[in-house]
């Protein structure tokens, strides 16, 4: 079995190296093939997403991405390589499991999975100037809503979660969000799940004040983007937040933080999110036992007091990785 490794830019190569060592430590038996993407790839090849990388991804079930750097200034010719991958491989579901890993990290005891639509909503990328302003096209289709809700239901059933919450703003966006809410109740009927819904502003408040009432959230693109970052901040920060972009043929796994070029090469980055993303990849490849080992070792490493600076510790990326691998060998 093969998987593609895309180190990316900034802190990406460093944290991906930690995740690769974790995969190798549990003898996953995966052939890891490296590919290019991001600003560094552009400098070397003239493309943010080389065709060779796309061809490699066509032949594998999974890929692990570090982080990529986007141009700071507006460039009308720039197209996000990540959005391009989502569309090329129809990676329609973004999965963000968010959990407080230790009582001393973060602010809220939250354990939630946010399932976010990944191809439509406000992120169509279709914009046009009109008069003195800009109009952005927002798209919500029945097919996208149905397969997203079905994926969220599957996650509930696979992980033994009993409650699923639809997050929307149908009191204002009555036709588009109203369609999403309607489909949610159609698809969850008869599943045995406890299904309810919240307006997005109420959901943002509930993450803080009623985290025990949230289990699996399914929502549209922009809402999920914002809520998942809020939830990550409440549980310790983006350094602890993995994610998956799933389609029917490919899964792309990545930490949710950026490339952090200001600390690149300084041995300061927290590799936890990358390691947890690798665990998600192993679970996607039907290696649940090995995925659980990676996850248990993260929690045990933190519990033993081995932490990077963003978690109140003093360890750099490499030293944390060494401590983590020591713990991994015992779980």
C-alpha positions as protocol buffer text, in pm:
chain_id: "A"
residue {
  index: 1
  type: UNK
  ca { x: 0 y: 0 z: 0 }
}
residue {
  index: 2
  type: UNK
  ca { x: 122 y: 350 z: -87 }
}
residue {
  index: 3
  type: UNK
  ca { x: 55 y: 693 z: 60 }
}
residue {
  index: 4
  type: UNK
  ca { x: 184 y: 1029 z: -57 }
}
residue {
  index: 5
  type: UNK
  ca { x: 372 y: 1260 z: 180 }
}
residue {
  index: 6
  type: UNK
  ca { x: 364 y: 1634 z: 100 }
}
residue {
  index: 7
  type: UNK
  ca { x: 592 y: 1822 z: 343 }
}
residue {
  index: 8
  type: UNK
  ca { x: 490 y: 2165 z: 211 }
}
residue {
  index: 9
  type: UNK
  ca { x: 633 y: 2494 z: 335 }
}
residue {
  index: 10
  type: UNK
  ca { x: 747 y: 2666 z: 654 }
}
residue {
  index: 11
  type: UNK
  ca { x: 714 y: 2437 z: 953 }
}
residue {
  index: 12
  type: UNK
  ca { x: 550 y: 2170 z: 733 }
}
residue {
  index: 13
  type: UNK
  ca { x: 861 y: 1961 z: 660 }
}
residue {
  index: 14
  type: UNK
  ca { x: 958 y: 1948 z: 1028 }
}
residue {
  index: 15
  type: UNK
  ca { x: 623 y: 1837 z: 1163 }
}
residue {
  index: 16
  type: UNK
  ca { x: 565 y: 1593 z: 878 }
}
residue {
  index: 17
  type: UNK
  ca { x: 902 y: 1435 z: 955 }
}
residue {
  index: 18
  type: UNK
  ca { x: 777 y: 1373 z: 1310 }
}
residue {
  index: 19
  type: UNK
  ca { x: 454 y: 1218 z: 1180 }
}
residue {
  index: 20
  type: UNK
  ca { x: 643 y: 995 z: 937 }
}
residue {
  index: 21
  type: UNK
  ca { x: 863 y: 867 z: 1220 }
}
residue {
  index: 22
  type: UNK
  ca { x: 549 y: 785 z: 1418 }
}
residue {
  index: 23
  type: UNK
  ca { x: 401 y: 592 z: 1125 }
}
residue {
  index: 24
  type: UNK
  ca { x: 724 y: 399 z: 1083 }
}
residue {
  index: 25
  type: UNK
  ca { x: 741 y: 327 z: 1458 }
}
residue {
  index: 26
  type: UNK
  ca { x: 414 y: 132 z: 1452 }
}
residue {
  index: 27
  type: UNK
  ca { x: 523 y: -73 z: 1148 }
}
residue {
  index: 28
  type: UNK
  ca { x: 232 y: 38 z: 935 }
}
residue {
  index: 29
  type: UNK
  ca { x: 384 y: -122 z: 627 }
}
residue {
  index: 30
  type: UNK
  ca { x: 301 y: 172 z: 402 }
}
residue {
  index: 31
  type: UNK
  ca { x: 526 y: 281 z: 117 }
}
residue {
  index: 32
  type: UNK
  ca { x: 555 y: 658 z: 160 }
}
residue {
  index: 33
  type: UNK
  ca { x: 616 y: 856 z: -158 }
}
residue {
  index: 34
  type: UNK
  ca { x: 713 y: 1223 z: -129 }
}
residue {
  index: 35
  type: UNK
  ca { x: 559 y: 1492 z: -350 }
}
residue {
  index: 36
  type: UNK
  ca { x: 571 y: 1873 z: -382 }
}
residue {
  index: 37
  type: UNK
  ca { x: 310 y: 2142 z: -327 }
}
residue {
  index: 38
  type: UNK
  ca { x: 309 y: 2505 z: -210 }
}
residue {
  index: 39
  type: UNK
  ca { x: 534 y: 2808 z: -236 }
}
residue {
  index: 40
  type: UNK
  ca { x: 854 y: 2604 z: -234 }
}
residue {
  index: 41
  type: UNK
  ca { x: 722 y: 2392 z: -519 }
}
residue {
  index: 42
  type: UNK
  ca { x: 642 y: 2711 z: -711 }
}
residue {
  index: 43
  type: UNK
  ca { x: 997 y: 2837 z: -668 }
}
residue {
  index: 44
  type: UNK
  ca { x: 1140 y: 2506 z: -786 }
}
residue {
  index: 45
  type: UNK
  ca { x: 896 y: 2410 z: -1061 }
}
residue {
  index: 46
  type: UNK
  ca { x: 692 y: 2718 z: -1148 }
}
residue {
  index: 47
  type: UNK
  ca { x: 374 y: 2559 z: -1012 }
}
residue {
  index: 48
  type: UNK
  ca { x: 213 y: 2558 z: -669 }
}
residue {
  index: 49
  type: UNK
  ca { x: 71 y: 2217 z: -753 }
}
residue {
  index: 50
  type: UNK
  ca { x: 292 y: 2030 z: -1001 }
}
residue {
  index: 51
  type: UNK
  ca { x: 123 y: 1788 z: -1237 }
}
residue {
  index: 52
  type: UNK
  ca { x: 347 y: 1510 z: -1105 }
}
residue {
  index: 53
  type: UNK
  ca { x: 190 y: 1551 z: -762 }
}
residue {
  index: 54
  type: UNK
  ca { x: -161 y: 1523 z: -906 }
}
residue {
  index: 55
  type: UNK
  ca { x: -62 y: 1207 z: -1095 }
}
residue {
  index: 56
  type: UNK
  ca { x: 82 y: 1050 z: -779 }
}
residue {
  index: 57
  type: UNK
  ca { x: -239 y: 1125 z: -587 }
}
residue {
  index: 58
  type: UNK
  ca { x: -447 y: 949 z: -851 }
}
residue {
  index: 59
  type: UNK
  ca { x: -284 y: 619 z: -759 }
}
residue {
  index: 60
  type: UNK
  ca { x: -307 y: 624 z: -379 }
}
residue {
  index: 61
  type: UNK
  ca { x: -590 y: 611 z: -121 }
}
residue {
  index: 62
  type: UNK
  ca { x: -434 y: 867 z: 115 }
}
residue {
  index: 63
  type: UNK
  ca { x: -192 y: 1155 z: 150 }
}
residue {
  index: 64
  type: UNK
  ca { x: -44 y: 1348 z: 442 }
}
residue {
  index: 65
  type: UNK
  ca { x: 16 y: 1722 z: 398 }
}
residue {
  index: 66
  type: UNK
  ca { x: 222 y: 1948 z: 624 }
}
residue {
  index: 67
  type: UNK
  ca { x: 123 y: 2307 z: 551 }
}
residue {
  index: 68
  type: UNK
  ca { x: 158 y: 2543 z: 257 }
}
residue {
  index: 69
  type: UNK
  ca { x: 233 y: 2913 z: 226 }
}
residue {
  index: 70
  type: UNK
  ca { x: 7 y: 3129 z: 9 }
}
residue {
  index: 71
  type: UNK
  ca { x: 108 y: 3463 z: -145 }
}
residue {
  index: 72
  type: UNK
  ca { x: 57 y: 3753 z: 95 }
}
residue {
  index: 73
  type: UNK
  ca { x: -34 y: 4010 z: -169 }
}
residue {
  index: 74
  type: UNK
  ca { x: -328 y: 3973 z: -405 }
}
residue {
  index: 75
  type: UNK
  ca { x: -239 y: 3793 z: -724 }
}
residue {
  index: 76
  type: UNK
  ca { x: -527 y: 3743 z: -971 }
}
residue {
  index: 77
  type: UNK
  ca { x: -350 y: 3447 z: -1132 }
}
residue {
  index: 78
  type: UNK
  ca { x: -303 y: 3257 z: -804 }
}
residue {
  index: 79
  type: UNK
  ca { x: -524 y: 2957 z: -741 }
}
residue {
  index: 80
  type: UNK
  ca { x: -513 y: 2781 z: -406 }
}
residue {
  index: 81
  type: UNK
  ca { x: -352 y: 2438 z: -460 }
}
residue {
  index: 82
  type: UNK
  ca { x: -549 y: 2296 z: -168 }
}
residue {
  index: 83
  type: UNK
  ca { x: -881 y: 2412 z: -310 }
}
residue {
  index: 84
  type: UNK
  ca { x: -769 y: 2275 z: -646 }
}
residue {
  index: 85
  type: UNK
  ca { x: -707 y: 1934 z: -488 }
}
residue {
  index: 86
  type: UNK
  ca { x: -1045 y: 1940 z: -318 }
}
residue {
  index: 87
  type: UNK
  ca { x: -1215 y: 1999 z: -651 }
}
residue {
  index: 88
  type: UNK
  ca { x: -997 y: 1766 z: -859 }
}
residue {
  index: 89
  type: UNK
  ca { x: -1051 y: 1471 z: -624 }
}
residue {
  index: 90
  type: UNK
  ca { x: -1396 y: 1580 z: -502 }
}
residue {
  index: 91
  type: UNK
  ca { x: -1285 y: 1590 z: -137 }
}
residue {
  index: 92
  type: UNK
  ca { x: -1628 y: 1694 z: -26 }
}
residue {
  index: 93
  type: UNK
  ca { x: -1611 y: 1632 z: 350 }
}
residue {
  index: 94
  type: UNK
  ca { x: -1372 y: 1805 z: 591 }
}
residue {
  index: 95
  type: UNK
  ca { x: -1350 y: 1615 z: 920 }
}
residue {
  index: 96
  type: UNK
  ca { x: -1220 y: 1792 z: 1229 }
}
residue {
  index: 97
  type: UNK
  ca { x: -1209 y: 1586 z: 1552 }
}
residue {
  index: 98
  type: UNK
  ca { x: -1150 y: 1829 z: 1837 }
}
residue {
  index: 99
  type: UNK
  ca { x: -1074 y: 1706 z: 2186 }
}
residue {
  index: 100
  type: UNK
  ca { x: -916 y: 1847 z: 2497 }
}
residue {
  index: 101
  type: UNK
  ca { x: -620 y: 1615 z: 2547 }
}
residue {
  index: 102
  type: UNK
  ca { x: -542 y: 1706 z: 2909 }
}
residue {
  index: 103
  type: UNK
  ca { x: -714 y: 1918 z: 3178 }
}
residue {
  index: 104
  type: UNK
  ca { x: -416 y: 2154 z: 3192 }
}
residue {
  index: 105
  type: UNK
  ca { x: -441 y: 2239 z: 2823 }
}
residue {
  index: 106
  type: UNK
  ca { x: -714 y: 2458 z: 2681 }
}
residue {
  index: 107
  type: UNK
  ca { x: -1022 y: 2605 z: 2845 }
}
residue {
  index: 108
  type: UNK
  ca { x: -1316 y: 2374 z: 2778 }
}
residue {
  index: 109
  type: UNK
  ca { x: -1374 y: 1998 z: 2813 }
}
residue {
  index: 110
  type: UNK
  ca { x: -1482 y: 1948 z: 2456 }
}
residue {
  index: 111
  type: UNK
  ca { x: -1495 y: 1626 z: 2254 }
}
residue {
  index: 112
  type: UNK
  ca { x: -1664 y: 1695 z: 1923 }
}
residue {
  index: 113
  type: UNK
  ca { x: -1630 y: 1605 z: 1555 }
}
residue {
  index: 114
  type: UNK
  ca { x: -1712 y: 1880 z: 1305 }
}
residue {
  index: 115
  type: UNK
  ca { x: -1809 y: 1753 z: 960 }
}
residue {
  index: 116
  type: UNK
  ca { x: -1794 y: 2040 z: 715 }
}
residue {
  index: 117
  type: UNK
  ca { x: -1894 y: 2066 z: 349 }
}
residue {
  index: 118
  type: UNK
  ca { x: -1578 y: 2126 z: 151 }
}
residue {
  index: 119
  type: UNK
  ca { x: -1664 y: 2213 z: -209 }
}
residue {
  index: 120
  type: UNK
  ca { x: -1954 y: 2459 z: -214 }
}
residue {
  index: 121
  type: UNK
  ca { x: -2103 y: 2726 z: 11 }
}
residue {
  index: 122
  type: UNK
  ca { x: -1908 y: 3051 z: 24 }
}
residue {
  index: 123
  type: UNK
  ca { x: -1592 y: 2885 z: -106 }
}
residue {
  index: 124
  type: UNK
  ca { x: -1694 y: 2845 z: -469 }
}
residue {
  index: 125
  type: UNK
  ca { x: -1434 y: 3108 z: -556 }
}
residue {
  index: 126
  type: UNK
  ca { x: -1677 y: 3269 z: -798 }
}
residue {
  index: 127
  type: UNK
  ca { x: -1671 y: 3646 z: -751 }
}
residue {
  index: 128
  type: UNK
  ca { x: -1749 y: 3939 z: -975 }
}
residue {
  index: 129
  type: UNK
  ca { x: -1737 y: 4314 z: -949 }
}
residue {
  index: 130
  type: UNK
  ca { x: -2074 y: 4481 z: -954 }
}
residue {
  index: 131
  type: UNK
  ca { x: -2109 y: 4857 z: -927 }
}
residue {
  index: 132
  type: UNK
  ca { x: -1889 y: 4972 z: -643 }
}
residue {
  index: 133
  type: UNK
  ca { x: -1869 y: 4632 z: -476 }
}
residue {
  index: 134
  type: UNK
  ca { x: -1804 y: 4261 z: -524 }
}
residue {
  index: 135
  type: UNK
  ca { x: -2062 y: 3983 z: -541 }
}
residue {
  index: 136
  type: UNK
  ca { x: -1963 y: 3633 z: -425 }
}
residue {
  index: 137
  type: UNK
  ca { x: -2159 y: 3332 z: -546 }
}
residue {
  index: 138
  type: UNK
  ca { x: -2274 y: 3096 z: -271 }
}
residue {
  index: 139
  type: UNK
  ca { x: -2386 y: 2753 z: -384 }
}
residue {
  index: 140
  type: UNK
  ca { x: -2578 y: 2486 z: -189 }
}
residue {
  index: 141
  type: UNK
  ca { x: -2697 y: 2176 z: -375 }
}
residue {
  index: 142
  type: UNK
  ca { x: -2906 y: 1878 z: -271 }
}
residue {
  index: 143
  type: UNK
  ca { x: -2638 y: 1627 z: -374 }
}
residue {
  index: 144
  type: UNK
  ca { x: -2368 y: 1799 z: -167 }
}
residue {
  index: 145
  type: UNK
  ca { x: -2594 y: 1820 z: 137 }
}
residue {
  index: 146
  type: UNK
  ca { x: -2705 y: 1458 z: 113 }
}
residue {
  index: 147
  type: UNK
  ca { x: -2360 y: 1306 z: 86 }
}
residue {
  index: 148
  type: UNK
  ca { x: -2224 y: 1532 z: 361 }
}
residue {
  index: 149
  type: UNK
  ca { x: -2499 y: 1433 z: 605 }
}
residue {
  index: 150
  type: UNK
  ca { x: -2457 y: 1067 z: 509 }
}
residue {
  index: 151
  type: UNK
  ca { x: -2084 y: 1091 z: 583 }
}
residue {
  index: 152
  type: UNK
  ca { x: -2159 y: 1246 z: 923 }
}
residue {
  index: 153
  type: UNK
  ca { x: -2407 y: 966 z: 999 }
}
residue {
  index: 154
  type: UNK
  ca { x: -2142 y: 708 z: 906 }
}
residue {
  index: 155
  type: UNK
  ca { x: -1897 y: 873 z: 1147 }
}
residue {
  index: 156
  type: UNK
  ca { x: -2152 y: 859 z: 1427 }
}
residue {
  index: 157
  type: UNK
  ca { x: -2215 y: 492 z: 1368 }
}
residue {
  index: 158
  type: UNK
  ca { x: -1848 y: 399 z: 1325 }
}
residue {
  index: 159
  type: UNK
  ca { x: -1743 y: 577 z: 1644 }
}
residue {
  index: 160
  type: UNK
  ca { x: -2046 y: 502 z: 1860 }
}
residue {
  index: 161
  type: UNK
  ca { x: -2160 y: 862 z: 1884 }
}
residue {
  index: 162
  type: UNK
  ca { x: -2531 y: 907 z: 1941 }
}
residue {
  index: 163
  type: UNK
  ca { x: -2602 y: 1276 z: 1884 }
}
residue {
  index: 164
  type: UNK
  ca { x: -2575 y: 1472 z: 1560 }
}
residue {
  index: 165
  type: UNK
  ca { x: -2639 y: 1845 z: 1529 }
}
residue {
  index: 166
  type: UNK
  ca { x: -2707 y: 2040 z: 1210 }
}
residue {
  index: 167
  type: UNK
  ca { x: -2565 y: 2394 z: 1222 }
}
residue {
  index: 168
  type: UNK
  ca { x: -2714 y: 2650 z: 984 }
}
residue {
  index: 169
  type: UNK
  ca { x: -2860 y: 3000 z: 948 }
}
residue {
  index: 170
  type: UNK
  ca { x: -3194 y: 2919 z: 789 }
}
residue {
  index: 171
  type: UNK
  ca { x: -3373 y: 3195 z: 975 }
}
residue {
  index: 172
  type: UNK
  ca { x: -3198 y: 3435 z: 733 }
}
residue {
  index: 173
  type: UNK
  ca { x: -3085 y: 3217 z: 443 }
}
residue {
  index: 174
  type: UNK
  ca { x: -3419 y: 3045 z: 415 }
}
residue {
  index: 175
  type: UNK
  ca { x: -3381 y: 2872 z: 80 }
}
residue {
  index: 176
  type: UNK
  ca { x: -3017 y: 2756 z: 86 }
}
residue {
  index: 177
  type: UNK
  ca { x: -2969 y: 2681 z: 456 }
}
residue {
  index: 178
  type: UNK
  ca { x: -3332 y: 2579 z: 469 }
}
residue {
  index: 179
  type: UNK
  ca { x: -3258 y: 2311 z: 208 }
}
residue {
  index: 180
  type: UNK
  ca { x: -2962 y: 2187 z: 412 }
}
residue {
  index: 181
  type: UNK
  ca { x: -3168 y: 2165 z: 731 }
}
residue {
  index: 182
  type: UNK
  ca { x: -3451 y: 1986 z: 550 }
}
residue {
  index: 183
  type: UNK
  ca { x: -3213 y: 1727 z: 403 }
}
residue {
  index: 184
  type: UNK
  ca { x: -3050 y: 1677 z: 743 }
}
residue {
  index: 185
  type: UNK
  ca { x: -3377 y: 1563 z: 898 }
}
residue {
  index: 186
  type: UNK
  ca { x: -3464 y: 1352 z: 593 }
}
residue {
  index: 187
  type: UNK
  ca { x: -3136 y: 1161 z: 608 }
}
residue {
  index: 188
  type: UNK
  ca { x: -3116 y: 1116 z: 986 }
}
residue {
  index: 189
  type: UNK
  ca { x: -3471 y: 985 z: 1017 }
}
residue {
  index: 190
  type: UNK
  ca { x: -3470 y: 620 z: 1117 }
}
residue {
  index: 191
  type: UNK
  ca { x: -3098 y: 609 z: 1199 }
}
residue {
  index: 192
  type: UNK
  ca { x: -3152 y: 587 z: 1574 }
}
residue {
  index: 193
  type: UNK
  ca { x: -2942 y: 899 z: 1625 }
}
residue {
  index: 194
  type: UNK
  ca { x: -3051 y: 1191 z: 1839 }
}
residue {
  index: 195
  type: UNK
  ca { x: -3077 y: 1463 z: 1573 }
}
residue {
  index: 196
  type: UNK
  ca { x: -3119 y: 1834 z: 1644 }
}
residue {
  index: 197
  type: UNK
  ca { x: -3018 y: 2165 z: 1493 }
}
residue {
  index: 198
  type: UNK
  ca { x: -2871 y: 2499 z: 1600 }
}
residue {
  index: 199
  type: UNK
  ca { x: -2827 y: 2838 z: 1441 }
}
residue {
  index: 200
  type: UNK
  ca { x: -2459 y: 2902 z: 1383 }
}
residue {
  index: 201
  type: UNK
  ca { x: -2437 y: 3183 z: 1639 }
}
residue {
  index: 202
  type: UNK
  ca { x: -2600 y: 2961 z: 1903 }
}
residue {
  index: 203
  type: UNK
  ca { x: -2358 y: 2682 z: 1812 }
}
residue {
  index: 204
  type: UNK
  ca { x: -2062 y: 2917 z: 1862 }
}
residue {
  index: 205
  type: UNK
  ca { x: -2191 y: 2997 z: 2211 }
}
residue {
  index: 206
  type: UNK
  ca { x: -2266 y: 2631 z: 2290 }
}
residue {
  index: 207
  type: UNK
  ca { x: -1904 y: 2532 z: 2223 }
}
residue {
  index: 208
  type: UNK
  ca { x: -1813 y: 2752 z: 2520 }
}
residue {
  index: 209
  type: UNK
  ca { x: -2110 y: 2721 z: 2753 }
}
residue {
  index: 210
  type: UNK
  ca { x: -2261 y: 2377 z: 2677 }
}
residue {
  index: 211
  type: UNK
  ca { x: -1984 y: 2158 z: 2531 }
}
residue {
  index: 212
  type: UNK
  ca { x: -2136 y: 1847 z: 2686 }
}
residue {
  index: 213
  type: UNK
  ca { x: -2439 y: 1886 z: 2454 }
}
residue {
  index: 214
  type: UNK
  ca { x: -2230 y: 1862 z: 2137 }
}
residue {
  index: 215
  type: UNK
  ca { x: -2109 y: 1537 z: 1984 }
}
residue {
  index: 216
  type: UNK
  ca { x: -2102 y: 1545 z: 1602 }
}
residue {
  index: 217
  type: UNK
  ca { x: -2172 y: 1869 z: 1417 }
}
residue {
  index: 218
  type: UNK
  ca { x: -2252 y: 1871 z: 1045 }
}
residue {
  index: 219
  type: UNK
  ca { x: -2250 y: 2207 z: 872 }
}
residue {
  index: 220
  type: UNK
  ca { x: -2179 y: 2407 z: 559 }
}
residue {
  index: 221
  type: UNK
  ca { x: -1838 y: 2534 z: 453 }
}
residue {
  index: 222
  type: UNK
  ca { x: -1792 y: 2878 z: 606 }
}
residue {
  index: 223
  type: UNK
  ca { x: -1966 y: 2791 z: 933 }
}
residue {
  index: 224
  type: UNK
  ca { x: -1753 y: 2481 z: 978 }
}
residue {
  index: 225
  type: UNK
  ca { x: -1433 y: 2670 z: 902 }
}
residue {
  index: 226
  type: UNK
  ca { x: -1502 y: 2925 z: 1175 }
}
residue {
  index: 227
  type: UNK
  ca { x: -1648 y: 2689 z: 1437 }
}
residue {
  index: 228
  type: UNK
  ca { x: -1367 y: 2437 z: 1405 }
}
residue {
  index: 229
  type: UNK
  ca { x: -1102 y: 2701 z: 1468 }
}
residue {
  index: 230
  type: UNK
  ca { x: -1300 y: 2827 z: 1766 }
}
residue {
  index: 231
  type: UNK
  ca { x: -1325 y: 2475 z: 1905 }
}
residue {
  index: 232
  type: UNK
  ca { x: -953 y: 2418 z: 1851 }
}
residue {
  index: 233
  type: UNK
  ca { x: -870 y: 2738 z: 2039 }
}
residue {
  index: 234
  type: UNK
  ca { x: -1088 y: 2625 z: 2329 }
}
residue {
  index: 235
  type: UNK
  ca { x: -905 y: 2293 z: 2355 }
}
residue {
  index: 236
  type: UNK
  ca { x: -545 y: 2412 z: 2336 }
}
residue {
  index: 237
  type: UNK
  ca { x: -489 y: 2561 z: 1992 }
}
residue {
  index: 238
  type: UNK
  ca { x: -436 y: 2458 z: 1632 }
}
residue {
  index: 239
  type: UNK
  ca { x: -119 y: 2271 z: 1727 }
}
residue {
  index: 240
  type: UNK
  ca { x: -346 y: 1995 z: 1862 }
}
residue {
  index: 241
  type: UNK
  ca { x: -604 y: 1993 z: 1581 }
}
residue {
  index: 242
  type: UNK
  ca { x: -584 y: 1733 z: 1299 }
}
residue {
  index: 243
  type: UNK
  ca { x: -813 y: 1712 z: 999 }
}
residue {
  index: 244
  type: UNK
  ca { x: -911 y: 1506 z: 699 }
}
residue {
  index: 245
  type: UNK
  ca { x: -1043 y: 1600 z: 357 }
}
residue {
  index: 246
  type: UNK
  ca { x: -1235 y: 1298 z: 232 }
}
residue {
  index: 247
  type: UNK
  ca { x: -1375 y: 1199 z: -103 }
}
residue {
  index: 248
  type: UNK
  ca { x: -1481 y: 862 z: -236 }
}
residue {
  index: 249
  type: UNK
  ca { x: -1133 y: 768 z: -365 }
}
residue {
  index: 250
  type: UNK
  ca { x: -878 y: 983 z: -178 }
}
residue {
  index: 251
  type: UNK
  ca { x: -828 y: 1105 z: 177 }
}
residue {
  index: 252
  type: UNK
  ca { x: -601 y: 1406 z: 234 }
}
residue {
  index: 253
  type: UNK
  ca { x: -492 y: 1446 z: 596 }
}
residue {
  index: 254
  type: UNK
  ca { x: -336 y: 1758 z: 743 }
}
residue {
  index: 255
  type: UNK
  ca { x: -289 y: 1959 z: 1062 }
}
residue {
  index: 256
  type: UNK
  ca { x: -518 y: 2259 z: 1060 }
}
residue {
  index: 257
  type: UNK
  ca { x: -254 y: 2520 z: 1140 }
}
residue {
  index: 258
  type: UNK
  ca { x: -66 y: 2717 z: 877 }
}
residue {
  index: 259
  type: UNK
  ca { x: 293 y: 2706 z: 761 }
}
residue {
  index: 260
  type: UNK
  ca { x: 406 y: 2964 z: 1022 }
}
residue {
  index: 261
  type: UNK
  ca { x: 702 y: 3094 z: 817 }
}
residue {
  index: 262
  type: UNK
  ca { x: 805 y: 3321 z: 1105 }
}
residue {
  index: 263
  type: UNK
  ca { x: 919 y: 3018 z: 1307 }
}
residue {
  index: 264
  type: UNK
  ca { x: 1023 y: 2790 z: 1022 }
}
residue {
  index: 265
  type: UNK
  ca { x: 1354 y: 2617 z: 1087 }
}
residue {
  index: 266
  type: UNK
  ca { x: 1360 y: 2726 z: 1453 }
}
residue {
  index: 267
  type: UNK
  ca { x: 1256 y: 2389 z: 1606 }
}
residue {
  index: 268
  type: UNK
  ca { x: 957 y: 2551 z: 1777 }
}
residue {
  index: 269
  type: UNK
  ca { x: 655 y: 2392 z: 1608 }
}
residue {
  index: 270
  type: UNK
  ca { x: 422 y: 2150 z: 1784 }
}
residue {
  index: 271
  type: UNK
  ca { x: 403 y: 1827 z: 1577 }
}
residue {
  index: 272
  type: UNK
  ca { x: 100 y: 1691 z: 1765 }
}
residue {
  index: 273
  type: UNK
  ca { x: -159 y: 1789 z: 1503 }
}
residue {
  index: 274
  type: UNK
  ca { x: 50 y: 1629 z: 1230 }
}
residue {
  index: 275
  type: UNK
  ca { x: 88 y: 1307 z: 1432 }
}
residue {
  index: 276
  type: UNK
  ca { x: -286 y: 1297 z: 1500 }
}
residue {
  index: 277
  type: UNK
  ca { x: -351 y: 1359 z: 1130 }
}
residue {
  index: 278
  type: UNK
  ca { x: -128 y: 1060 z: 1056 }
}
residue {
  index: 279
  type: UNK
  ca { x: -341 y: 858 z: 1299 }
}
residue {
  index: 280
  type: UNK
  ca { x: -652 y: 963 z: 1108 }
}
residue {
  index: 281
  type: UNK
  ca { x: -483 y: 848 z: 788 }
}
residue {
  index: 282
  type: UNK
  ca { x: -404 y: 507 z: 936 }
}
residue {
  index: 283
  type: UNK
  ca { x: -766 y: 467 z: 1049 }
}
residue {
  index: 284
  type: UNK
  ca { x: -877 y: 558 z: 695 }
}
residue {
  index: 285
  type: UNK
  ca { x: -648 y: 280 z: 570 }
}
residue {
  index: 286
  type: UNK
  ca { x: -817 y: 28 z: 803 }
}
residue {
  index: 287
  type: UNK
  ca { x: -536 y: 31 z: 1059 }
}
residue {
  index: 288
  type: UNK
  ca { x: -743 y: 134 z: 1359 }
}
residue {
  index: 289
  type: UNK
  ca { x: -523 y: -43 z: 1615 }
}
residue {
  index: 290
  type: UNK
  ca { x: -213 y: 141 z: 1496 }
}
residue {
  index: 291
  type: UNK
  ca { x: -407 y: 470 z: 1484 }
}
residue {
  index: 292
  type: UNK
  ca { x: -516 y: 419 z: 1844 }
}
residue {
  index: 293
  type: UNK
  ca { x: -154 y: 363 z: 1948 }
}
residue {
  index: 294
  type: UNK
  ca { x: -50 y: 696 z: 1797 }
}
residue {
  index: 295
  type: UNK
  ca { x: -338 y: 872 z: 1973 }
}
residue {
  index: 296
  type: UNK
  ca { x: -283 y: 708 z: 2311 }
}
residue {
  index: 297
  type: UNK
  ca { x: 84 y: 796 z: 2297 }
}
residue {
  index: 298
  type: UNK
  ca { x: 1 y: 1163 z: 2235 }
}
residue {
  index: 299
  type: UNK
  ca { x: -217 y: 1178 z: 2544 }
}
residue {
  index: 300
  type: UNK
  ca { x: 36 y: 989 z: 2755 }
}
residue {
  index: 301
  type: UNK
  ca { x: 325 y: 1209 z: 2639 }
}
residue {
  index: 302
  type: UNK
  ca { x: 134 y: 1521 z: 2738 }
}
residue {
  index: 303
  type: UNK
  ca { x: 24 y: 1364 z: 3068 }
}
residue {
  index: 304
  type: UNK
  ca { x: 387 y: 1293 z: 3153 }
}
residue {
  index: 305
  type: UNK
  ca { x: 465 y: 1663 z: 3115 }
}
residue {
  index: 306
  type: UNK
  ca { x: 650 y: 1654 z: 2783 }
}
residue {
  index: 307
  type: UNK
  ca { x: 523 y: 1961 z: 2599 }
}
residue {
  index: 308
  type: UNK
  ca { x: 616 y: 2217 z: 2339 }
}
residue {
  index: 309
  type: UNK
  ca { x: 611 y: 2588 z: 2412 }
}
residue {
  index: 310
  type: UNK
  ca { x: 255 y: 2648 z: 2288 }
}
residue {
  index: 311
  type: UNK
  ca { x: 139 y: 2402 z: 2557 }
}
residue {
  index: 312
  type: UNK
  ca { x: 335 y: 2563 z: 2837 }
}
residue {
  index: 313
  type: UNK
  ca { x: 641 y: 2341 z: 2800 }
}
residue {
  index: 314
  type: UNK
  ca { x: 999 y: 2396 z: 2692 }
}
residue {
  index: 315
  type: UNK
  ca { x: 1057 y: 2127 z: 2430 }
}
residue {
  index: 316
  type: UNK
  ca { x: 1132 y: 2196 z: 2068 }
}
residue {
  index: 317
  type: UNK
  ca { x: 990 y: 1992 z: 1780 }
}
residue {
  index: 318
  type: UNK
  ca { x: 1273 y: 1739 z: 1770 }
}
residue {
  index: 319
  type: UNK
  ca { x: 1299 y: 1683 z: 2145 }
}
residue {
  index: 320
  type: UNK
  ca { x: 922 y: 1646 z: 2180 }
}
residue {
  index: 321
  type: UNK
  ca { x: 925 y: 1394 z: 1896 }
}
residue {
  index: 322
  type: UNK
  ca { x: 1195 y: 1190 z: 2067 }
}
residue {
  index: 323
  type: UNK
  ca { x: 998 y: 1185 z: 2393 }
}
residue {
  index: 324
  type: UNK
  ca { x: 683 y: 1094 z: 2206 }
}
residue {
  index: 325
  type: UNK
  ca { x: 851 y: 804 z: 2028 }
}
residue {
  index: 326
  type: UNK
  ca { x: 979 y: 675 z: 2362 }
}
residue {
  index: 327
  type: UNK
  ca { x: 626 y: 678 z: 2501 }
}
residue {
  index: 328
  type: UNK
  ca { x: 488 y: 526 z: 2179 }
}
residue {
  index: 329
  type: UNK
  ca { x: 715 y: 227 z: 2232 }
}
residue {
  index: 330
  type: UNK
  ca { x: 537 y: 154 z: 2562 }
}
residue {
  index: 331
  type: UNK
  ca { x: 169 y: 176 z: 2460 }
}
